[in-house]
Amino acid sequence: MLERKFEIFDPATAELMRAAYHDVCSALRDCNDQEREAVANCIIELVRKGERNRRSLAQAALARLYPDKHG
């Protein structure tokens, strides 16, 4: 699933997205399928808007999806 979502981007960007995705899931510890889907979609949206920094992607995804804990 994740690979298909990120494969539309160039290889370097896809790798950056995968790394940010794993950073977010690690920060959340117990991440269910619905949360993983939301994380991937959020990262895709951020990349489409131009973000290309791994740490910024992860932090922005956490802040958007979990503003009470990471905002």
Gaussian input, Z-matrix of N, CA and C with variables (Angstrom, degrees):
# hf/3-21g

backbone

0 1
 N
 C     1     B1
 C     2     B2     1     A1
 N     3     B3     2     A2     1     D1
 C     4     B4     3     A3     2     D2
 C     5     B5     4     A4     3     D3
 N     6     B6     5     A5     4     D4
 C     7     B7     6     A6     5     D5
 C     8     B8     7     A7     6     D6
 N     9     B9     8     A8     7     D7
 C    10    B10     9     A9     8     D8
 C    11    B11    10    A10     9     D9
 N    12    B12    11    A11    10    D10
 C    13    B13    12    A12    11    D11
 C    14    B14    13    A13    12    D12
 N    15    B15    14    A14    13    D13
 C    16    B16    15    A15    14    D14
 C    17    B17    16    A16    15    D15
 N    18    B18    17    A17    16    D16
 C    19    B19    18    A18    17    D17
 C    20    B20    19    A19    18    D18
 N    21    B21    20    A20    19    D19
 C    22    B22    21    A21    20    D20
 C    23    B23    22    A22    21    D21
 N    24    B24    23    A23    22    D22
 C    25    B25    24    A24    23    D23
 C    26    B26    25    A25    24    D24
 N    27    B27    26    A26    25    D25
 C    28    B28    27    A27    26    D26
 C    29    B29    28    A28    27    D27
 N    30    B30    29    A29    28    D28
 C    31    B31    30    A30    29    D29
 C    32    B32    31    A31    30    D30
 N    33    B33    32    A32    31    D31
 C    34    B34    33    A33    32    D32
 C    35    B35    34    A34    33    D33
 N    36    B36    35    A35    34    D34
 C    37    B37    36    A36    35    D35
 C    38    B38    37    A37    36    D36
 N    39    B39    38    A38    37    D37
 C    40    B40    39    A39    38    D38
 C    41    B41    40    A40    39    D39
 N    42    B42    41    A41    40    D40
 C    43    B43    42    A42    41    D41
 C    44    B44    43    A43    42    D42
 N    45    B45    44    A44    43    D43
 C    46    B46    45    A45    44    D44
 C    47    B47    46    A46    45    D45
 N    48    B48    47    A47    46    D46
 C    49    B49    48    A48    47    D47
 C    50    B50    49    A49    48    D48
 N    51    B51    50    A50    49    D49
 C    52    B52    51    A51    50    D50
 C    53    B53    52    A52    51    D51
 N    54    B54    53    A53    52    D52
 C    55    B55    54    A54    53    D53
 C    56    B56    55    A55    54    D54
 N    57    B57    56    A56    55    D55
 C    58    B58    57    A57    56    D56
 C    59    B59    58    A58    57    D57
 N    60    B60    59    A59    58    D58
 C    61    B61    60    A60    59    D59
 C    62    B62    61    A61    60    D60
 N    63    B63    62    A62    61    D61
 C    64    B64    63    A63    62    D62
 C    65    B65    64    A64    63    D63
 N    66    B66    65    A65    64    D64
 C    67    B67    66    A66    65    D65
 C    68    B68    67    A67    66    D66
 N    69    B69    68    A68    67    D67
 C    70    B70    69    A69    68    D68
 C    71    B71    70    A70    69    D69
 N    72    B72    71    A71    70    D70
 C    73    B73    72    A72    71    D71
 C    74    B74    73    A73    72    D72
 N    75    B75    74    A74    73    D73
 C    76    B76    75    A75    74    D74
 C    77    B77    76    A76    75    D75
 N    78    B78    77    A77    76    D76
 C    79    B79    78    A78    77    D77
 C    80    B80    79    A79    78    D78
 N    81    B81    80    A80    79    D79
 C    82    B82    81    A81    80    D80
 C    83    B83    82    A82    81    D81
 N    84    B84    83    A83    82    D82
 C    85    B85    84    A84    83    D83
 C    86    B86    85    A85    84    D84
 N    87    B87    86    A86    85    D85
 C    88    B88    87    A87    86    D86
 C    89    B89    88    A88    87    D87
 N    90    B90    89    A89    88    D88
 C    91    B91    90    A90    89    D89
 C    92    B92    91    A91    90    D90
 N    93    B93    92    A92    91    D91
 C    94    B94    93    A93    92    D92
 C    95    B95    94    A94    93    D93
 N    96    B96    95    A95    94    D94
 C    97    B97    96    A96    95    D95
 C    98    B98    97    A97    96    D96
 N    99    B99    98    A98    97    D97
 C   100   B100    99    A99    98    D98
 C   101   B101   100   A100    99    D99
 N   102   B102   101   A101   100   D100
 C   103   B103   102   A102   101   D101
 C   104   B104   103   A103   102   D102
 N   105   B105   104   A104   103   D103
 C   106   B106   105   A105   104   D104
 C   107   B107   106   A106   105   D105
 N   108   B108   107   A107   106   D106
 C   109   B109   108   A108   107   D107
 C   110   B110   109   A109   108   D108
 N   111   B111   110   A110   109   D109
 C   112   B112   111   A111   110   D110
 C   113   B113   112   A112   111   D111
 N   114   B114   113   A113   112   D112
 C   115   B115   114   A114   113   D113
 C   116   B116   115   A115   114   D114
 N   117   B117   116   A116   115   D115
 C   118   B118   117   A117   116   D116
 C   119   B119   118   A118   117   D117
 N   120   B120   119   A119   118   D118
 C   121   B121   120   A120   119   D119
 C   122   B122   121   A121   120   D120
 N   123   B123   122   A122   121   D121
 C   124   B124   123   A123   122   D122
 C   125   B125   124   A124   123   D123
 N   126   B126   125   A125   124   D124
 C   127   B127   126   A126   125   D125
 C   128   B128   127   A127   126   D126
 N   129   B129   128   A128   127   D127
 C   130   B130   129   A129   128   D128
 C   131   B131   130   A130   129   D129
 N   132   B132   131   A131   130   D130
 C   133   B133   132   A132   131   D131
 C   134   B134   133   A133   132   D132
 N   135   B135   134   A134   133   D133
 C   136   B136   135   A135   134   D134
 C   137   B137   136   A136   135   D135
 N   138   B138   137   A137   136   D136
 C   139   B139   138   A138   137   D137
 C   140   B140   139   A139   138   D138
 N   141   B141   140   A140   139   D139
 C   142   B142   141   A141   140   D140
 C   143   B143   142   A142   141   D141
 N   144   B144   143   A143   142   D142
 C   145   B145   144   A144   143   D143
 C   146   B146   145   A145   144   D144
 N   147   B147   146   A146   145   D145
 C   148   B148   147   A147   146   D146
 C   149   B149   148   A148   147   D147
 N   150   B150   149   A149   148   D148
 C   151   B151   150   A150   149   D149
 C   152   B152   151   A151   150   D150
 N   153   B153   152   A152   151   D151
 C   154   B154   153   A153   152   D152
 C   155   B155   154   A154   153   D153
 N   156   B156   155   A155   154   D154
 C   157   B157   156   A156   155   D155
 C   158   B158   157   A157   156   D156
 N   159   B159   158   A158   157   D157
 C   160   B160   159   A159   158   D158
 C   161   B161   160   A160   159   D159
 N   162   B162   161   A161   160   D160
 C   163   B163   162   A162   161   D161
 C   164   B164   163   A163   162   D162
 N   165   B165   164   A164   163   D163
 C   166   B166   165   A165   164   D164
 C   167   B167   166   A166   165   D165
 N   168   B168   167   A167   166   D166
 C   169   B169   168   A168   167   D167
 C   170   B170   169   A169   168   D168
 N   171   B171   170   A170   169   D169
 C   172   B172   171   A171   170   D170
 C   173   B173   172   A172   171   D171
 N   174   B174   173   A173   172   D172
 C   175   B175   174   A174   173   D173
 C   176   B176   175   A175   174   D174
 N   177   B177   176   A176   175   D175
 C   178   B178   177   A177   176   D176
 C   179   B179   178   A178   177   D177
 N   180   B180   179   A179   178   D178
 C   181   B181   180   A180   179   D179
 C   182   B182   181   A181   180   D180
 N   183   B183   182   A182   181   D181
 C   184   B184   183   A183   182   D182
 C   185   B185   184   A184   183   D183
 N   186   B186   185   A185   184   D184
 C   187   B187   186   A186   185   D185
 C   188   B188   187   A187   186   D186
 N   189   B189   188   A188   187   D187
 C   190   B190   189   A189   188   D188
 C   191   B191   190   A190   189   D189
 N   192   B192   191   A191   190   D190
 C   193   B193   192   A192   191   D191
 C   194   B194   193   A193   192   D192
 N   195   B195   194   A194   193   D193
 C   196   B196   195   A195   194   D194
 C   197   B197   196   A196   195   D195
 N   198   B198   197   A197   196   D196
 C   199   B199   198   A198   197   D197
 C   200   B200   199   A199   198   D198
 N   201   B201   200   A200   199   D199
 C   202   B202   201   A201   200   D200
 C   203   B203   202   A202   201   D201
 N   204   B204   203   A203   202   D202
 C   205   B205   204   A204   203   D203
 C   206   B206   205   A205   204   D204
 N   207   B207   206   A206   205   D205
 C   208   B208   207   A207   206   D206
 C   209   B209   208   A208   207   D207
 N   210   B210   209   A209   208   D208
 C   211   B211   210   A210   209   D209
 C   212   B212   211   A211   210   D210

   B1=1.4577
   B2=1.5255
   B3=1.3140
   B4=1.4595
   B5=1.5161
   B6=1.3120
   B7=1.4603
   B8=1.5254
   B9=1.3059
   B10=1.4663
   B11=1.5136
   B12=1.3069
   B13=1.4654
   B14=1.5318
   B15=1.3178
   B16=1.4587
   B17=1.5255
   B18=1.3404
   B19=1.4634
   B20=1.5255
   B21=1.3190
   B22=1.4686
   B23=1.5247
   B24=1.3403
   B25=1.4629
   B26=1.5227
   B27=1.3058
   B28=1.4583
   B29=1.5346
   B30=1.3323
   B31=1.4729
   B32=1.5289
   B33=1.3183
   B34=1.4683
   B35=1.5222
   B36=1.3277
   B37=1.4607
   B38=1.5255
   B39=1.3238
   B40=1.4623
   B41=1.5321
   B42=1.3195
   B43=1.4630
   B44=1.5282
   B45=1.3126
   B46=1.4619
   B47=1.5303
   B48=1.3155
   B49=1.4571
   B50=1.5310
   B51=1.3248
   B52=1.4637
   B53=1.5277
   B54=1.3190
   B55=1.4603
   B56=1.5317
   B57=1.3198
   B58=1.4696
   B59=1.5270
   B60=1.3161
   B61=1.4590
   B62=1.5321
   B63=1.3164
   B64=1.4617
   B65=1.5250
   B66=1.3300
   B67=1.4626
   B68=1.5303
   B69=1.3291
   B70=1.4674
   B71=1.5250
   B72=1.3135
   B73=1.4658
   B74=1.5311
   B75=1.3152
   B76=1.4643
   B77=1.5261
   B78=1.3088
   B79=1.4645
   B80=1.5271
   B81=1.3243
   B82=1.4651
   B83=1.5221
   B84=1.2938
   B85=1.4711
   B86=1.5191
   B87=1.2988
   B88=1.4656
   B89=1.5156
   B90=1.3000
   B91=1.4594
   B92=1.5278
   B93=1.3399
   B94=1.4637
   B95=1.5297
   B96=1.3240
   B97=1.4740
   B98=1.5262
   B99=1.3037
   B100=1.4667
   B101=1.5318
   B102=1.3171
   B103=1.4623
   B104=1.5295
   B105=1.3258
   B106=1.4692
   B107=1.5273
   B108=1.3124
   B109=1.4703
   B110=1.5291
   B111=1.3214
   B112=1.4676
   B113=1.5266
   B114=1.3219
   B115=1.4663
   B116=1.5294
   B117=1.3226
   B118=1.4658
   B119=1.5219
   B120=1.3185
   B121=1.4691
   B122=1.5251
   B123=1.3131
   B124=1.4611
   B125=1.5279
   B126=1.3114
   B127=1.4738
   B128=1.5234
   B129=1.3167
   B130=1.4703
   B131=1.5157
   B132=1.3104
   B133=1.4723
   B134=1.5242
   B135=1.3139
   B136=1.4631
   B137=1.5262
   B138=1.3296
   B139=1.4638
   B140=1.5247
   B141=1.3070
   B142=1.4675
   B143=1.5223
   B144=1.3184
   B145=1.4704
   B146=1.5281
   B147=1.3490
   B148=1.4608
   B149=1.5135
   B150=1.3202
   B151=1.4678
   B152=1.5352
   B153=1.3283
   B154=1.4593
   B155=1.5280
   B156=1.3080
   B157=1.4603
   B158=1.5285
   B159=1.3288
   B160=1.4687
   B161=1.5231
   B162=1.3028
   B163=1.4675
   B164=1.5233
   B165=1.3168
   B166=1.4619
   B167=1.5209
   B168=1.3342
   B169=1.4658
   B170=1.5256
   B171=1.3178
   B172=1.4600
   B173=1.5268
   B174=1.3244
   B175=1.4611
   B176=1.5245
   B177=1.3248
   B178=1.4603
   B179=1.5285
   B180=1.3279
   B181=1.4650
   B182=1.5252
   B183=1.3150
   B184=1.4637
   B185=1.5250
   B186=1.3206
   B187=1.4679
   B188=1.5242
   B189=1.3187
   B190=1.4677
   B191=1.5194
   B192=1.3182
   B193=1.4620
   B194=1.5314
   B195=1.3193
   B196=1.4634
   B197=1.5322
   B198=1.3374
   B199=1.4643
   B200=1.5325
   B201=1.3057
   B202=1.4680
   B203=1.5173
   B204=1.3239
   B205=1.4608
   B206=1.5267
   B207=1.3383
   B208=1.4628
   B209=1.5227
   B210=1.2918
   B211=1.4626
   B212=1.4800
   A1=110.77
   A2=116.76
   A3=120.60
   A4=111.33
   A5=116.48
   A6=120.09
   A7=111.42
   A8=117.30
   A9=120.46
   A10=111.34
   A11=117.16
   A12=120.47
   A13=111.20
   A14=116.87
   A15=120.76
   A16=113.23
   A17=118.68
   A18=121.00
   A19=114.00
   A20=118.13
   A21=119.65
   A22=112.07
   A23=116.52
   A24=121.46
   A25=109.65
   A26=116.68
   A27=119.90
   A28=109.10
   A29=117.57
   A30=120.66
   A31=114.80
   A32=117.74
   A33=119.62
   A34=111.02
   A35=116.67
   A36=120.42
   A37=110.41
   A38=117.07
   A39=120.78
   A40=110.74
   A41=117.18
   A42=120.50
   A43=110.48
   A44=117.15
   A45=121.91
   A46=110.49
   A47=116.45
   A48=121.36
   A49=110.77
   A50=116.80
   A51=120.86
   A52=110.65
   A53=115.95
   A54=120.13
   A55=111.00
   A56=117.20
   A57=121.06
   A58=110.23
   A59=116.57
   A60=122.10
   A61=110.09
   A62=117.05
   A63=120.60
   A64=111.44
   A65=117.14
   A66=120.41
   A67=110.60
   A68=116.04
   A69=120.15
   A70=110.05
   A71=117.75
   A72=120.55
   A73=111.22
   A74=117.36
   A75=120.62
   A76=110.89
   A77=116.35
   A78=120.41
   A79=111.47
   A80=115.82
   A81=120.20
   A82=112.45
   A83=117.52
   A84=126.24
   A85=112.48
   A86=118.92
   A87=122.16
   A88=109.19
   A89=115.96
   A90=122.64
   A91=108.62
   A92=117.50
   A93=119.43
   A94=110.18
   A95=116.37
   A96=120.71
   A97=112.27
   A98=117.61
   A99=121.31
   A100=110.94
   A101=116.56
   A102=120.41
   A103=111.06
   A104=116.84
   A105=119.69
   A106=111.24
   A107=116.11
   A108=121.09
   A109=110.63
   A110=116.65
   A111=121.24
   A112=110.87
   A113=116.84
   A114=121.42
   A115=109.98
   A116=116.89
   A117=120.74
   A118=111.10
   A119=117.05
   A120=120.30
   A121=111.98
   A122=116.77
   A123=120.54
   A124=110.46
   A125=117.48
   A126=121.17
   A127=110.22
   A128=116.93
   A129=119.84
   A130=110.63
   A131=116.93
   A132=120.69
   A133=111.01
   A134=116.90
   A135=120.97
   A136=111.83
   A137=116.85
   A138=120.75
   A139=110.10
   A140=116.88
   A141=119.59
   A142=111.86
   A143=116.75
   A144=121.36
   A145=111.85
   A146=116.30
   A147=119.11
   A148=116.93
   A149=118.86
   A150=120.03
   A151=109.72
   A152=116.05
   A153=120.48
   A154=112.38
   A155=117.30
   A156=121.56
   A157=108.65
   A158=115.81
   A159=120.99
   A160=112.45
   A161=116.77
   A162=120.67
   A163=110.92
   A164=117.31
   A165=120.73
   A166=111.84
   A167=116.50
   A168=120.04
   A169=110.86
   A170=116.49
   A171=120.81
   A172=111.22
   A173=116.92
   A174=120.09
   A175=111.97
   A176=117.05
   A177=120.39
   A178=111.26
   A179=116.87
   A180=120.10
   A181=110.52
   A182=117.09
   A183=120.22
   A184=111.46
   A185=116.79
   A186=120.62
   A187=111.73
   A188=117.50
   A189=120.77
   A190=112.40
   A191=115.79
   A192=120.04
   A193=113.29
   A194=116.60
   A195=121.48
   A196=110.05
   A197=117.41
   A198=120.25
   A199=113.52
   A200=118.41
   A201=120.48
   A202=112.37
   A203=116.96
   A204=120.85
   A205=113.23
   A206=116.47
   A207=119.91
   A208=113.43
   A209=117.97
   A210=121.14
   A211=115.39
   D1=-53.51
   D2=-177.84
   D3=-60.10
   D4=-44.52
   D5=-179.34
   D6=-57.88
   D7=-41.71
   D8=-179.42
   D9=-66.16
   D10=-35.37
   D11=-179.87
   D12=-66.85
   D13=-39.68
   D14=-173.54
   D15=-92.86
   D16=-11.94
   D17=-173.94
   D18=-69.34
   D19=-13.98
   D20=178.76
   D21=-75.18
   D22=-9.57
   D23=179.98
   D24=-98.85
   D25=162.60
   D26=178.00
   D27=-63.20
   D28=157.47
   D29=-174.10
   D30=-55.55
   D31=-40.86
   D32=-179.17
   D33=-66.35
   D34=-41.39
   D35=179.40
   D36=-68.12
   D37=-40.63
   D38=178.12
   D39=-61.24
   D40=-40.29
   D41=178.77
   D42=-66.05
   D43=-41.67
   D44=176.08
   D45=-59.38
   D46=-43.46
   D47=-179.73
   D48=-64.95
   D49=-42.55
   D50=177.89
   D51=-60.25
   D52=-43.57
   D53=-179.32
   D54=-63.93
   D55=-44.82
   D56=178.47
   D57=-63.75
   D58=-40.91
   D59=178.23
   D60=-58.96
   D61=-46.96
   D62=-179.94
   D63=-67.19
   D64=-34.29
   D65=175.63
   D66=-61.11
   D67=-44.92
   D68=-179.42
   D69=-65.50
   D70=-47.39
   D71=-178.93
   D72=-62.87
   D73=-35.23
   D74=176.41
   D75=-66.68
   D76=-39.75
   D77=178.88
   D78=-65.35
   D79=-32.90
   D80=-179.36
   D81=-81.43
   D82=-19.54
   D83=-178.15
   D84=65.04
   D85=-74.98
   D86=-179.25
   D87=-98.19
   D88=96.38
   D89=-174.17
   D90=-112.23
   D91=119.52
   D92=179.18
   D93=-86.82
   D94=175.40
   D95=-176.54
   D96=-59.78
   D97=-40.74
   D98=179.99
   D99=-64.08
   D100=-41.98
   D101=177.87
   D102=-66.59
   D103=-41.50
   D104=178.06
   D105=-60.90
   D106=-40.74
   D107=177.47
   D108=-62.33
   D109=-43.64
   D110=179.58
   D111=-64.31
   D112=-40.77
   D113=178.36
   D114=-61.74
   D115=-48.56
   D116=-179.85
   D117=-60.17
   D118=-45.52
   D119=-179.92
   D120=-63.88
   D121=-38.90
   D122=178.59
   D123=-64.76
   D124=-44.34
   D125=179.17
   D126=-62.82
   D127=-41.76
   D128=177.28
   D129=-59.54
   D130=-45.12
   D131=179.56
   D132=-61.09
   D133=-44.00
   D134=-179.88
   D135=-63.91
   D136=-40.86
   D137=178.61
   D138=-66.37
   D139=-41.22
   D140=177.86
   D141=-61.64
   D142=-27.18
   D143=177.78
   D144=-85.08
   D145=-3.58
   D146=173.19
   D147=113.52
   D148=-6.38
   D149=-178.66
   D150=-69.40
   D151=133.19
   D152=-179.38
   D153=-136.01
   D154=19.81
   D155=178.77
   D156=-108.60
   D157=123.86
   D158=-175.75
   D159=-55.51
   D160=-50.68
   D161=-178.28
   D162=-63.02
   D163=-43.15
   D164=179.10
   D165=-63.65
   D166=-39.75
   D167=177.20
   D168=-60.67
   D169=-48.38
   D170=-178.53
   D171=-63.57
   D172=-46.82
   D173=-179.20
   D174=-64.23
   D175=-41.14
   D176=179.57
   D177=-66.47
   D178=-39.83
   D179=178.21
   D180=-63.69
   D181=-45.06
   D182=177.91
   D183=-61.79
   D184=-43.77
   D185=-179.18
   D186=-65.19
   D187=-38.14
   D188=179.48
   D189=-71.12
   D190=-43.33
   D191=-174.42
   D192=-83.89
   D193=-27.69
   D194=-176.94
   D195=-136.53
   D196=64.38
   D197=-173.59
   D198=-62.45
   D199=-29.69
   D200=-179.73
   D201=-69.50
   D202=-29.88
   D203=-177.56
   D204=-99.49
   D205=-31.19
   D206=-171.22
   D207=-128.01
   D208=11.59
   D209=-174.38
   D210=-84.48

